Amino acid sequence: EKYQNIQYLFALSENDADNMVLIKIGSKVYGIKNTVGICNDSRNEGMFIKENIPYLSSKGATAHSLCEVVFKRKEVQL
């Protein structure tokens, strides 16, 4: 009940699996539509893509690029 008003979810840990799981739970269980995760290891980018999880590569990720992904809902890969 207290999580129903969450509008944005940022998964920014150093663990890609944690970030993917957090985004999936937030989206499916809590209905959060504006999500983005950090992909720390380029070898995992395919999993983010396969699971349709908006993400940024940790290399070169900035606050500006994070906002672009969330607010404009476009995929940014740095």
PyMOL CGO cylinders between C-alpha atoms (Angstrom):
from pymol import cmd
from pymol.cgo import CYLINDER

trace = [
    CYLINDER, 0.00, 0.00, 0.00, 2.74, 2.49, 0.90, 0.3, 1, 1, 1, 1, 1, 1,
    CYLINDER, 2.74, 2.49, 0.90, 4.59, 1.70, -2.35, 0.3, 1, 1, 1, 1, 1, 1,
    CYLINDER, 4.59, 1.70, -2.35, 1.70, 2.49, -4.69, 0.3, 1, 1, 1, 1, 1, 1,
    CYLINDER, 1.70, 2.49, -4.69, 2.76, 6.09, -5.24, 0.3, 1, 1, 1, 1, 1, 1,
    CYLINDER, 2.76, 6.09, -5.24, 6.33, 5.36, -6.35, 0.3, 1, 1, 1, 1, 1, 1,
    CYLINDER, 6.33, 5.36, -6.35, 6.87, 6.82, -9.80, 0.3, 1, 1, 1, 1, 1, 1,
    CYLINDER, 6.87, 6.82, -9.80, 10.58, 6.23, -10.40, 0.3, 1, 1, 1, 1, 1, 1,
    CYLINDER, 10.58, 6.23, -10.40, 12.94, 3.37, -9.62, 0.3, 1, 1, 1, 1, 1, 1,
    CYLINDER, 12.94, 3.37, -9.62, 16.70, 3.57, -10.05, 0.3, 1, 1, 1, 1, 1, 1,
    CYLINDER, 16.70, 3.57, -10.05, 18.72, 0.37, -9.59, 0.3, 1, 1, 1, 1, 1, 1,
    CYLINDER, 18.72, 0.37, -9.59, 22.26, 1.65, -9.21, 0.3, 1, 1, 1, 1, 1, 1,
    CYLINDER, 22.26, 1.65, -9.21, 24.14, -1.05, -7.31, 0.3, 1, 1, 1, 1, 1, 1,
    CYLINDER, 24.14, -1.05, -7.31, 27.44, -2.53, -8.45, 0.3, 1, 1, 1, 1, 1, 1,
    CYLINDER, 27.44, -2.53, -8.45, 25.74, -5.91, -8.98, 0.3, 1, 1, 1, 1, 1, 1,
    CYLINDER, 25.74, -5.91, -8.98, 23.98, -6.31, -12.33, 0.3, 1, 1, 1, 1, 1, 1,
    CYLINDER, 23.98, -6.31, -12.33, 21.83, -9.23, -11.17, 0.3, 1, 1, 1, 1, 1, 1,
    CYLINDER, 21.83, -9.23, -11.17, 20.57, -7.19, -8.20, 0.3, 1, 1, 1, 1, 1, 1,
    CYLINDER, 20.57, -7.19, -8.20, 19.78, -4.28, -10.51, 0.3, 1, 1, 1, 1, 1, 1,
    CYLINDER, 19.78, -4.28, -10.51, 17.84, -6.47, -12.95, 0.3, 1, 1, 1, 1, 1, 1,
    CYLINDER, 17.84, -6.47, -12.95, 15.86, -8.19, -10.20, 0.3, 1, 1, 1, 1, 1, 1,
    CYLINDER, 15.86, -8.19, -10.20, 15.02, -4.89, -8.51, 0.3, 1, 1, 1, 1, 1, 1,
    CYLINDER, 15.02, -4.89, -8.51, 13.73, -3.42, -11.77, 0.3, 1, 1, 1, 1, 1, 1,
    CYLINDER, 13.73, -3.42, -11.77, 11.68, -6.54, -12.58, 0.3, 1, 1, 1, 1, 1, 1,
    CYLINDER, 11.68, -6.54, -12.58, 10.10, -6.62, -9.11, 0.3, 1, 1, 1, 1, 1, 1,
    CYLINDER, 10.10, -6.62, -9.11, 9.43, -2.89, -9.15, 0.3, 1, 1, 1, 1, 1, 1,
    CYLINDER, 9.43, -2.89, -9.15, 7.80, -3.11, -12.56, 0.3, 1, 1, 1, 1, 1, 1,
    CYLINDER, 7.80, -3.11, -12.56, 5.75, -6.27, -12.14, 0.3, 1, 1, 1, 1, 1, 1,
    CYLINDER, 5.75, -6.27, -12.14, 4.86, -6.28, -8.45, 0.3, 1, 1, 1, 1, 1, 1,
    CYLINDER, 4.86, -6.28, -8.45, 4.55, -2.56, -7.77, 0.3, 1, 1, 1, 1, 1, 1,
    CYLINDER, 4.55, -2.56, -7.77, 3.67, -1.28, -11.24, 0.3, 1, 1, 1, 1, 1, 1,
    CYLINDER, 3.67, -1.28, -11.24, 6.48, 1.26, -11.39, 0.3, 1, 1, 1, 1, 1, 1,
    CYLINDER, 6.48, 1.26, -11.39, 6.68, 2.41, -15.01, 0.3, 1, 1, 1, 1, 1, 1,
    CYLINDER, 6.68, 2.41, -15.01, 9.72, 4.70, -14.93, 0.3, 1, 1, 1, 1, 1, 1,
    CYLINDER, 9.72, 4.70, -14.93, 12.73, 2.51, -14.25, 0.3, 1, 1, 1, 1, 1, 1,
    CYLINDER, 12.73, 2.51, -14.25, 16.39, 2.37, -15.15, 0.3, 1, 1, 1, 1, 1, 1,
    CYLINDER, 16.39, 2.37, -15.15, 19.24, 0.17, -14.04, 0.3, 1, 1, 1, 1, 1, 1,
    CYLINDER, 19.24, 0.17, -14.04, 23.00, 0.36, -14.27, 0.3, 1, 1, 1, 1, 1, 1,
    CYLINDER, 23.00, 0.36, -14.27, 24.82, -2.32, -16.23, 0.3, 1, 1, 1, 1, 1, 1,
    CYLINDER, 24.82, -2.32, -16.23, 28.29, -2.58, -14.73, 0.3, 1, 1, 1, 1, 1, 1,
    CYLINDER, 28.29, -2.58, -14.73, 29.62, -5.40, -16.89, 0.3, 1, 1, 1, 1, 1, 1,
    CYLINDER, 29.62, -5.40, -16.89, 29.21, -5.09, -20.66, 0.3, 1, 1, 1, 1, 1, 1,
    CYLINDER, 29.21, -5.09, -20.66, 28.90, -8.88, -20.89, 0.3, 1, 1, 1, 1, 1, 1,
    CYLINDER, 28.90, -8.88, -20.89, 25.50, -8.53, -19.16, 0.3, 1, 1, 1, 1, 1, 1,
    CYLINDER, 25.50, -8.53, -19.16, 24.02, -5.97, -21.55, 0.3, 1, 1, 1, 1, 1, 1,
    CYLINDER, 24.02, -5.97, -21.55, 22.30, -8.72, -23.53, 0.3, 1, 1, 1, 1, 1, 1,
    CYLINDER, 22.30, -8.72, -23.53, 20.34, -9.75, -20.44, 0.3, 1, 1, 1, 1, 1, 1,
    CYLINDER, 20.34, -9.75, -20.44, 19.13, -6.19, -19.87, 0.3, 1, 1, 1, 1, 1, 1,
    CYLINDER, 19.13, -6.19, -19.87, 18.05, -6.02, -23.51, 0.3, 1, 1, 1, 1, 1, 1,
    CYLINDER, 18.05, -6.02, -23.51, 16.40, -9.47, -23.46, 0.3, 1, 1, 1, 1, 1, 1,
    CYLINDER, 16.40, -9.47, -23.46, 14.44, -8.58, -20.34, 0.3, 1, 1, 1, 1, 1, 1,
    CYLINDER, 14.44, -8.58, -20.34, 13.49, -5.16, -21.79, 0.3, 1, 1, 1, 1, 1, 1,
    CYLINDER, 13.49, -5.16, -21.79, 15.09, -3.33, -18.86, 0.3, 1, 1, 1, 1, 1, 1,
    CYLINDER, 15.09, -3.33, -18.86, 16.10, 0.28, -19.58, 0.3, 1, 1, 1, 1, 1, 1,
    CYLINDER, 16.10, 0.28, -19.58, 19.75, 0.62, -18.62, 0.3, 1, 1, 1, 1, 1, 1,
    CYLINDER, 19.75, 0.62, -18.62, 22.89, 2.66, -18.77, 0.3, 1, 1, 1, 1, 1, 1,
    CYLINDER, 22.89, 2.66, -18.77, 26.39, 1.34, -18.95, 0.3, 1, 1, 1, 1, 1, 1,
    CYLINDER, 26.39, 1.34, -18.95, 28.26, 2.28, -15.79, 0.3, 1, 1, 1, 1, 1, 1,
    CYLINDER, 28.26, 2.28, -15.79, 31.11, 3.64, -17.88, 0.3, 1, 1, 1, 1, 1, 1,
    CYLINDER, 31.11, 3.64, -17.88, 30.30, 7.23, -18.60, 0.3, 1, 1, 1, 1, 1, 1,
    CYLINDER, 30.30, 7.23, -18.60, 26.85, 7.21, -16.98, 0.3, 1, 1, 1, 1, 1, 1,
    CYLINDER, 26.85, 7.21, -16.98, 25.91, 10.68, -15.86, 0.3, 1, 1, 1, 1, 1, 1,
    CYLINDER, 25.91, 10.68, -15.86, 22.98, 12.25, -14.07, 0.3, 1, 1, 1, 1, 1, 1,
    CYLINDER, 22.98, 12.25, -14.07, 21.99, 13.78, -17.41, 0.3, 1, 1, 1, 1, 1, 1,
    CYLINDER, 21.99, 13.78, -17.41, 21.93, 10.44, -19.23, 0.3, 1, 1, 1, 1, 1, 1,
    CYLINDER, 21.93, 10.44, -19.23, 20.00, 8.88, -16.35, 0.3, 1, 1, 1, 1, 1, 1,
    CYLINDER, 20.00, 8.88, -16.35, 17.35, 11.60, -16.64, 0.3, 1, 1, 1, 1, 1, 1,
    CYLINDER, 17.35, 11.60, -16.64, 17.13, 11.11, -20.39, 0.3, 1, 1, 1, 1, 1, 1,
    CYLINDER, 17.13, 11.11, -20.39, 16.39, 7.42, -19.98, 0.3, 1, 1, 1, 1, 1, 1,
    CYLINDER, 16.39, 7.42, -19.98, 13.75, 7.95, -17.32, 0.3, 1, 1, 1, 1, 1, 1,
    CYLINDER, 13.75, 7.95, -17.32, 12.03, 11.09, -18.47, 0.3, 1, 1, 1, 1, 1, 1,
    CYLINDER, 12.03, 11.09, -18.47, 12.26, 10.62, -22.21, 0.3, 1, 1, 1, 1, 1, 1,
    CYLINDER, 12.26, 10.62, -22.21, 12.04, 6.81, -22.07, 0.3, 1, 1, 1, 1, 1, 1,
    CYLINDER, 12.04, 6.81, -22.07, 14.71, 6.33, -24.66, 0.3, 1, 1, 1, 1, 1, 1,
    CYLINDER, 14.71, 6.33, -24.66, 17.46, 3.77, -24.47, 0.3, 1, 1, 1, 1, 1, 1,
    CYLINDER, 17.46, 3.77, -24.47, 20.85, 5.33, -23.97, 0.3, 1, 1, 1, 1, 1, 1,
    CYLINDER, 20.85, 5.33, -23.97, 23.91, 3.17, -24.20, 0.3, 1, 1, 1, 1, 1, 1,
    CYLINDER, 23.91, 3.17, -24.20, 27.21, 4.81, -23.32, 0.3, 1, 1, 1, 1, 1, 1,
]
cmd.load_cgo(trace, "trace")
